[in-house]
Amino acid sequence: MENFLKEKLDERKQKGLLRTLASADQFIDFLSNDYLGLARNQALADRINVRLGHLGFLGNGGTGSRLLSGNHLAYARLETYLSVLFRSEACLVFNSGYAANQALVSSVAGKGDTIFYDQLSHVCLKEGAWLSKAKSFSFQHNDVADLEAKLNRAEGRVFVITESVFSMDGDEAPMTDLIAVCKKHNAYLIVDEAHSTGTFGEGGAGWLIEKGLENDVFARVYTFGKGIGVHGACVAGSQVLIDYLVNFGRAFIYTTSLPPHSVVSIEESFRYLADHIELQAALRAKIALFNSFVKTESNTAIQPILIPGNAEVRKVAANLQQKGFNVRPIVAPTVREGTERLRICLHTFNSDEEIGELSGLLKIDASTLDRKINKNGFGVNNS
């Protein structure tokens, strides 16, 4: 067995795909999903500690699944708060967005049903589809015509899965058109709001609420480890859906609950953001500044710089890291071959000077790469 494991690792190493863990502390952060800086916000940390002090000692751990010993009182308060925030009948908190998406998709669909997912959807959504035993198919990214052509051949109950903001390209789903085609074909639309939670919407309630489309979606998933700066996730939907997940969502039923500290932290993070909603505008200003130097097709905090070829994108990333910038390459097969990129994440705490310096370095690297790479859309505005 050890030899088998080593052979698989060596194979990955030879292809330049071996993953390793590295500290990011010494770099300027253009990598993390902490878009609003809440994960490093001392005032928020103090607020969480004060709240915990007022509540008294709630315990250090979840102690068991929520169906056994882990359903402490902080959960009821949080889920009521989130239901108001997300304008839904009910919410159910999960330990992570991965668990929430997997539990939701795998349990609501079953044998004889059909699931269509955007080809760039996160792997947890795809795994949920595979676990459901329903027939599952991808549709071309953000291509509503391709989706509709496939919907015409669907069987059983039909589910469509997408993200509001996509994690690798930072682009947004054509939600109005998706909603229209789902209504036309009686399909249930599930939307992952992972990368819009906090950065969009009133009180950080996400992209759908900002656009006023929350009532046109069967289920929404929000995660708290990105823009909200803490940990956990929730599914928002009808009370019937939430009751169903409590009974059939395996990733909920068989998981030890979050510790009280984490549950309290989620509520306090949203309350802090509501009191400092100007952070959303500050992030948008950083995005506009970056786009004034580097033209991409993203208007969100996720800015992809396409550099085809694993070796080429690794070279550019290594140069930026040597200059002190934490920018990592996203290589095939994580993304489709030929679409390798730098995934640059912007934050409220990135200074204008840091953004300007990074942009300048990107232009230098763009000019040193061969014409094939520039032709394929490196995306740098050299004006």
CORZI-V313384 format. One record per pair of residues at least 24 apart in sequence whose ideal C-beta (glycine too) atoms are under 8 Angstrom apart, sorted by sequence separation. I is the first residue (numbers start at 1). J is the second residue. D is the distance in Angstrom with one decimal. If there is no record, write none. Layout:
BEGIN
I/J/D
I/J/D
END
This chain:
BEGIN
98/122/8.0
101/125/5.0
104/128/6.6
105/129/5.6
108/132/7.7
110/134/6.0
118/142/6.9
204/228/6.7
99/124/7.9
102/127/5.7
103/128/7.4
106/131/3.9
107/132/7.4
109/134/4.1
134/159/7.5
141/166/7.8
170/195/7.8
197/222/4.6
317/342/6.1
98/124/4.3
102/128/4.4
105/131/7.7
106/132/4.7
191/217/5.2
197/223/5.9
232/258/5.7
304/330/8.0
316/342/6.5
97/124/7.1
101/128/5.7
105/132/6.1
158/185/6.4
160/187/4.9
162/189/7.5
164/191/5.6
167/194/7.0
189/216/7.3
190/217/7.4
193/220/5.6
194/221/7.1
197/224/6.9
231/258/7.4
313/340/4.4
158/186/6.8
159/187/6.5
160/188/7.2
161/189/8.0
162/190/7.7
163/191/6.9
164/192/7.2
165/193/7.8
167/195/5.7
189/217/5.0
190/218/6.0
191/219/7.6
193/221/6.3
194/222/7.5
198/226/6.9
199/227/4.7
312/340/7.4
313/341/6.5
102/131/6.9
142/171/7.0
158/187/4.1
159/188/4.9
160/189/5.1
161/190/4.8
162/191/6.0
163/192/4.5
164/193/5.1
165/194/7.8
166/195/7.4
189/218/5.5
190/219/4.9
191/220/5.3
192/221/4.9
193/222/5.0
194/223/4.3
197/226/6.5
198/227/2.6
313/342/6.5
325/354/7.9
144/174/5.9
151/181/6.8
158/188/6.9
159/189/7.8
160/190/7.1
161/191/8.0
162/192/7.4
163/193/7.7
165/195/4.1
188/218/3.9
190/220/7.7
191/221/7.3
193/223/7.6
197/227/5.3
198/228/4.7
232/262/6.0
308/338/5.0
310/340/5.8
116/147/6.0
142/173/6.1
147/178/7.4
154/185/7.2
157/188/7.1
159/190/6.2
161/192/7.5
163/194/6.9
164/195/7.5
165/196/4.6
188/219/7.6
190/221/7.4
195/226/6.1
196/227/7.7
197/228/6.0
198/229/7.7
231/262/5.5
232/263/7.5
308/339/7.0
309/340/6.0
327/358/7.5
129/161/7.1
142/174/5.6
163/195/7.1
164/196/4.7
175/207/7.7
194/226/6.2
195/227/7.5
230/262/6.8
308/340/5.8
144/177/4.5
148/181/5.0
152/185/7.7
154/187/7.4
175/208/7.1
183/216/7.6
306/339/6.2
307/340/6.0
325/358/5.5
116/150/5.9
144/178/6.1
147/181/6.3
151/185/4.5
179/213/6.4
231/265/7.5
232/266/5.5
306/340/7.4
307/341/6.1
323/357/7.9
116/151/6.8
165/200/7.7
172/207/6.9
176/211/7.9
230/265/4.4
231/266/7.7
306/341/4.8
307/342/6.5
125/161/5.2
148/184/7.8
151/187/6.3
164/200/7.7
175/211/6.7
230/266/5.5
305/341/5.7
325/361/7.3
144/181/5.7
148/185/7.3
176/213/7.2
179/216/4.5
304/341/4.6
305/342/4.3
116/154/7.4
125/163/8.0
175/213/5.8
179/217/7.3
228/266/7.0
304/342/7.2
320/358/7.2
323/361/6.0
338/376/7.3
194/233/7.9
230/269/5.1
304/343/5.9
305/344/6.3
114/154/4.1
121/161/5.7
229/269/5.8
303/343/7.8
304/344/7.5
114/155/5.3
121/162/6.5
122/163/6.9
228/269/4.8
302/343/6.6
303/344/4.4
320/361/6.0
113/155/7.4
114/156/5.9
116/158/7.4
121/163/6.1
164/206/6.7
165/207/6.2
224/266/5.2
228/270/6.7
302/344/7.7
303/345/7.4
319/361/7.3
320/362/7.9
112/155/6.7
113/156/4.0
114/157/7.6
115/158/7.8
116/159/7.2
117/160/7.6
118/161/6.8
120/163/7.7
164/207/3.7
302/345/5.9
303/346/6.4
112/156/4.2
113/157/4.5
114/158/5.1
115/159/4.7
116/160/5.1
117/161/4.1
118/162/4.6
164/208/6.2
301/345/5.8
112/157/8.0
113/158/7.0
114/159/7.3
115/160/7.9
116/161/7.1
117/162/7.3
118/163/6.9
122/167/6.2
224/269/6.9
228/273/7.2
301/346/4.7
320/365/7.7
113/159/6.9
115/161/6.5
120/166/5.3
301/347/7.2
316/362/8.0
319/365/6.2
109/157/6.8
118/166/7.8
120/168/6.6
120/169/6.9
316/365/4.7
109/159/5.3
108/159/7.0
316/369/7.4
105/159/7.3
290/344/7.7
118/173/7.3
105/161/6.6
290/346/5.8
305/362/6.5
312/369/6.3
159/218/7.8
287/346/5.6
286/346/4.8
286/347/7.0
312/373/5.9
286/348/6.5
293/355/7.3
307/369/6.9
283/346/6.9
289/352/6.1
293/356/6.7
283/347/7.3
286/350/5.9
308/372/7.2
309/373/7.2
125/190/7.9
283/348/5.2
290/355/5.4
294/359/5.2
308/373/5.9
204/270/6.1
282/348/4.6
286/352/8.0
289/355/5.5
293/359/3.5
307/373/5.7
125/192/6.3
203/270/6.4
289/356/7.8
293/360/7.6
294/362/5.9
308/376/4.9
204/273/4.6
279/348/5.5
286/355/6.5
290/359/6.6
294/363/7.9
122/192/6.5
203/273/6.6
204/274/7.3
293/363/7.9
306/376/6.2
116/187/7.7
121/192/7.2
203/274/4.5
306/377/4.8
307/378/6.2
122/194/7.2
306/378/6.2
204/277/7.7
305/378/6.4
306/379/6.1
203/277/7.0
305/379/5.5
198/273/6.2
202/277/8.0
304/379/7.6
305/380/7.4
204/280/7.5
108/188/7.5
200/280/7.4
199/280/6.1
297/379/7.8
296/379/4.9
199/283/6.0
295/379/5.9
105/190/6.7
294/379/6.6
295/380/7.2
104/190/6.7
294/380/5.5
295/381/4.1
294/381/6.1
293/381/6.7
101/192/6.0
97/192/7.3
97/194/5.1
199/300/7.3
199/301/6.2
196/300/7.9
195/300/7.1
195/301/7.7
195/302/6.6
108/219/7.5
104/219/6.0
104/221/6.5
85/203/5.6
87/205/7.4
85/204/7.9
86/205/5.6
85/205/5.3
86/206/7.3
101/221/5.4
100/221/5.0
87/209/6.3
86/209/7.0
100/223/7.4
97/221/6.3
97/222/7.9
88/214/7.3
97/223/3.4
170/296/7.5
171/297/6.3
87/214/5.4
96/223/7.2
171/298/5.8
172/299/7.6
86/214/7.1
87/215/7.7
97/225/7.1
169/297/7.5
170/298/3.3
172/300/7.1
96/225/7.1
169/298/6.5
170/299/7.8
171/300/7.6
170/300/4.4
104/235/5.4
170/301/7.1
88/220/7.3
103/235/7.8
170/302/3.1
100/233/4.2
108/241/7.7
169/302/7.2
170/303/6.0
86/220/6.8
99/233/7.1
100/234/6.7
168/302/7.4
170/304/6.1
96/231/7.4
100/235/5.4
165/300/5.3
167/302/6.8
169/304/5.3
86/222/6.7
95/231/7.9
96/232/6.8
97/233/4.1
108/244/7.3
166/302/7.8
168/304/6.4
95/232/6.2
96/233/5.7
107/244/7.1
165/302/7.1
94/232/6.7
95/233/7.5
107/245/6.5
93/232/6.0
94/233/4.7
82/222/7.8
93/233/7.2
94/234/6.4
93/234/4.8
94/235/7.0
104/245/6.7
107/248/4.3
92/234/6.1
103/245/6.3
107/249/5.0
91/234/4.7
92/235/5.1
106/249/8.0
107/250/7.0
91/235/6.8
106/250/7.0
91/236/4.9
104/249/6.8
106/251/7.9
90/236/7.6
103/249/3.6
90/237/6.9
103/250/6.2
86/234/7.8
88/236/3.9
89/237/7.1
90/238/6.8
103/251/3.8
88/237/5.8
89/238/4.9
90/239/4.5
102/251/5.2
103/252/5.3
86/236/4.2
88/238/7.6
89/239/4.6
92/242/4.7
90/241/7.5
91/242/6.9
100/251/7.5
82/234/5.6
90/242/4.0
99/251/4.1
83/236/7.2
89/242/7.7
92/245/5.5
99/252/7.3
82/236/7.0
92/246/6.8
79/234/7.3
99/255/6.5
92/249/7.8
94/251/6.9
94/252/6.2
38/198/7.4
92/252/6.9
95/255/5.6
94/255/7.8
33/195/7.3
36/198/5.6
95/257/7.6
168/330/6.4
35/198/6.8
36/199/6.6
95/258/5.7
35/199/5.3
93/258/7.1
168/335/6.0
93/263/7.1
93/266/7.4
168/341/7.4
168/343/6.2
67/246/7.4
75/257/7.4
44/229/7.0
72/257/7.5
78/263/5.4
85/270/6.3
66/252/7.3
67/253/6.1
70/256/6.2
71/257/6.7
74/260/5.1
78/264/7.8
81/267/5.5
70/257/3.0
41/229/6.7
65/253/6.5
72/260/5.4
75/263/5.8
78/266/5.9
82/270/7.8
38/227/7.3
40/229/7.7
65/254/6.5
74/263/4.2
78/267/4.9
81/270/7.2
38/228/6.2
39/229/3.8
65/255/6.1
74/264/5.4
77/267/6.9
35/226/6.6
36/227/5.3
38/229/2.8
39/230/7.4
65/256/6.1
66/257/4.7
72/263/7.3
33/225/7.1
34/226/7.3
35/227/4.8
36/228/7.8
37/229/7.4
38/230/7.4
64/256/6.0
65/257/6.3
33/226/3.8
34/227/7.9
36/229/6.7
63/256/7.5
64/257/7.0
74/267/7.8
33/227/7.3
62/256/4.8
63/257/7.5
34/229/5.8
61/256/7.6
62/257/3.5
62/258/5.7
62/259/5.3
61/259/4.9
62/260/7.9
60/259/6.3
59/259/7.1
59/260/5.7
60/261/7.8
58/260/3.6
58/261/7.6
58/264/7.6
52/260/7.9
52/261/6.6
55/264/6.9
52/264/5.8
48/261/7.7
51/264/5.7
48/264/6.4
48/265/5.1
51/268/5.4
48/268/4.8
47/268/5.4
48/269/7.8
44/268/6.9
47/271/7.8
44/269/6.3
47/272/5.8
44/272/4.8
43/272/7.4
38/269/5.8
41/272/7.5
38/272/7.1
38/273/7.0
36/273/6.9
38/279/8.0
37/279/7.3
36/279/4.7
36/280/7.5
36/283/6.3
35/283/5.9
35/301/4.5
17/310/7.6
16/310/5.3
27/321/6.7
32/326/7.9
16/311/6.9
30/325/5.7
31/326/4.4
28/324/5.5
30/326/5.8
31/327/6.3
27/324/6.0
28/325/5.1
29/326/5.3
30/327/5.1
31/328/5.6
16/314/7.2
26/324/7.8
27/325/6.3
28/326/6.2
27/326/3.3
24/326/5.1
40/349/7.0
35/345/6.9
37/347/5.7
35/346/7.2
36/347/7.4
37/348/4.7
31/343/7.9
33/345/6.4
35/347/5.7
36/348/5.5
37/349/4.3
32/345/6.2
34/347/6.1
35/348/7.3
17/331/6.8
30/344/5.1
31/345/6.0
16/331/7.3
30/345/6.0
32/347/7.4
17/333/7.6
29/345/7.9
30/346/7.2
30/347/7.8
29/347/6.5
29/349/7.6
30/350/6.8
29/350/7.4
28/350/7.5
30/354/8.0
28/354/5.6
30/358/6.3
28/358/7.9
END
